[in-house]
Amino acid sequence: MKHFKLLLLAVFSMCCLGISAQKAHPVRVNPYAKYLKGLPFKMTGMTAPVIPNYQVTLTNFGAKGDGSELCTEAFKKAFDALEKRGGGKLIVPQGVWYTGPIELRNNTELHLEKGAVILFAADETLYPIKKTSFEGLDTRRCQSPLSATNVSNIAITGQGAIDGNGLYWRPLKKQKVTESQWKKFTGMQKGVFKRNDLWFPSEGYAKGDSIADMNVPKGLETDAQWNEIRRFLRPVMVSLVGCKNVLLKDVIFQNSPAWNIHPLMCENIIIDNVLARNPDYAQNGDALDLESCKNALIVNSTFDAGDDGICIKSGKDADGRKRGKPCENVVVDGCTVFQGHGGFVVGSEMSGGVKNILVQNCQFLGTDVGLRFKSCRGRGGVVENIFIRNISMFDIQGDAITFDLYYGGKSAIEVLESGEKVNNIEAKPVDETTPEFRDINIENIVCRHARRAMYFNGLPEKPITNIHLKNIQVSAEVNSDFFNCENVTKENVNLTIEK
């Protein structure tokens, strides 16, 4: 009996130890697993990067958060210190940290505490000209204010803000601002008026614009020629190229020189609860451009753009086809887009292809277009296997849903106001430069007030095919237009035409 009691006591002790051990080492729950359940395509393994448990503070490296003293060297020394330890977290305290470009390293996290602002310096000489990709083409641009290239396990987190000082870099169109804003902005720095309604921030910018095709300069052969137009080479603010296991969480990204956030050829990237914003007059002020990436979650985030809101790309024309990397396996869930040229956008740079995309539970408030698909002859590439559902829209300035295969660089509103027409009757030969849009499912859409309900304008030689519209409720001023489409099915599509 005594031995039996001892045995019971031992078993009880072991159970207690097991419970204690379980409490001490809880099972780590992946908060992003829920977004991968029930997907209409295969996508697995999305988890946040694990950063080493070591941290340093920016002030330990001589930085001052007074908004005027450059902290560029302090950021570099901090990341050097983390790199020597195999990675860790850099804490940026409350304050305004004025700096030149910052580069993330392997296994590092840039963490902004509440009230911390990283303000990038308004001085183009601090940003070296580097080879990169912009507007889907291989070119050169100034180094991005915040960048990472070919690194793994990186994060940008916290409740602070990152500001690109974009007004210093950008041109300005008079029709996009009030008269008082026009006088104020053009009087803040010495610039060049190309016309009475178009202003460039410098002589070099004006020269760059004169030799550029869609923001990419042509015919430059020497470093001196590139340096002469340096201000024109305004960079994307956050450039992530060839990175794996990336997390952007909670931070405000604003006021970018060109595009705001630009992951390029990245894999396993999570964007969670960020605010990416630009003023509505910001030229090329896209909020998010996800280009040639594989496995991405964009969740619970807000985008307020001077151009497209959430945009999917994969390179442009021959450069994009040569790269040959589609943007694939992307989930967009629970996001809001204010203003901007489009809420959710595919293209126009889609030459490497786009596939396996799910967009759901989003709202677009005041955008030019709600769902915007765009391309043109010369691109090539295939956009397919797209699923869009449970979208709410209000006050859409143009079309609730647009497929435009004659995109020429203008916003949908600019095209509508110009009244320009395209030849969508004469067919051209089909070859590798012919873009194709097919197998796209759009359901459970409610739009209260748009200018036009839907606009489908495909190519006669390669019509838009297999577009399935289900449970669509749209009130609009004018009805829809459908050109060069095949197998567009409609189930419970109800349009209320106001005029």
Buried (B, 14 or more C-beta within 10 A) or exposed (E): EEEEEEEEEEEEEEEEEEEEEEEEEEEEEEEBEEBBEEBEBEBEEBBBBEBBEBBBBBBEBEBBBEEEEBBBEBBBBBBEBBBEEEBBBBBBBEBBBBBBBBBBBBBBBBBBBEBBBBBBBBEBEBBEBBEBBBBBBBBBBBBBBBBBBEBBBBBBBBEBBBBBBBBBBBBBEBEBBEEEBBEEBBEEEEBBEBEEEBBBBBBBBBBBBEBBEBBBBEEBEEEEEBBBBBBBBBBBBBBBBBBBBBBBBBBBBBBBBBBBBBBBBBBBBBBBBBBBBBBBBBBBBBBBBBBBBBBBBBBBBBBBBBBBBBBBBBBBBBBBBEBEBBBBBBBBBBBBBBBBBBBBBBBBBBBBBBBBBBBBBBBBBBBBBBBBBBBBBEBBBBBBBBBBBBBBBBEBBBBBBBBBBBBEEEBBBBBBEEEEEBEBEEEEEEEEBBBBBBBBBBBBBBBBBBBBBBBBBBBBBBBBBBBBBBBBBBBBEBEBEBBBBEEBEEEEBEBEEEE
